[in-house]
């Protein structure tokens, strides 16, 4: 279905920006650490990468869920792509966006397996996940149809659920390989990102409730900027190390530009 394809493509945009960029940067580090037998360092590097992914993908997921309709209108609604088409894509995007975190984590953990010269494990887990995706697609599509919901949303939910299970499977197996994953450290990063994302959710929801008839570009752009600002303030207030490091880097960059000028 075109609506499902467009929604999946839109979900992959933040996934590529967040997970693929981090995974590409982390792969050489993982490979070097594994080659030198420094599994403790690899474990720490993987934990840091997963924390970074969670700190970015959790707010991206919630923001995409909230802003799905104005984003679809802004990007796609023109010509034969009318308001009904927007509703269809936004409905699928709702369920795809719920799986964004899973897609991002799978990208990172798969690269860690590749760095260990193990392609079989992520491929095997991926095949199992795809098989479950087929089963879930049939089940959820029928369920959505039965309760009066557009069934293509069930296809998106099936993908998100299967990817979530793939993520859990890969994390479990990697934990066995590395004798741990610094779970507490990762959990705290995930918890802090969730708290910040919930504050962001409230701010964006308030903005949407005040702008039901505003142009889609205005709703989407201001919603994104507002959400980013609120989330940034929250993670800085919680003194999240990654946020403090990013703040210091920005300040140093600005100072450097002033000195040059």
Secondary structure by P-SEA (a helix, b strand, c coil): caaaaaaaaaaacccccccaaaaaaaaaaaaaaaaacaaaaaaaaaaaaaaaaaacaaaaaaaaaaaaaaaaaaccccccccaaaaaaaaaaaaaaaaaaaaaaaaaaaaaaaaaaccaaaaaaaaaaaaaaaaaaaaaaaaaaaaacccaaaaaaaaaaaaaaaaaaaaaaaaaaaacccaaaaaaaaaaaaaaaaaaaaaaaaaaaaacccccaaaaaaaaaaaaaaaaaaaaaaaccaaaaaaaaaaaaaaaaaaaac
